[in-house]
Amino acid sequence: MKSWRTRIALGFAVGAAAVTMPLTATAAFADTKPNDGWVQVGGEQFDSFQKCVDQVKSDLALNPQYHEATCQSDPQPGLPNYYIEWMR
């Protein structure tokens, strides 16, 4: 038979793991680009990936602190052609 001290410690460990695991999994999932200078600057619906890239690259002139731009497909419910715009 385990002592109450052991049972309480085990209960705290299991409880902490139950809370920590979903929180860390969510944080890892939310970071869609590597943290190497990319900044999400917007998101819109475009007809194609190339149209998104053309638009975000033309916006580079308005943002002189950035020198590179790209898009990432991120379909949303009701918006199948939604793209996230990134600059660095």
Secondary structure, 3 states (H helix, E strand, C coil): CCCHHHHHHHHHHHHHHHHHHHHHHHHHHHCCCCCCCCEEEEEEECCCHHHHHHHHHHHHHHCCCCCCEEEEECCECCECCEEEEEEC
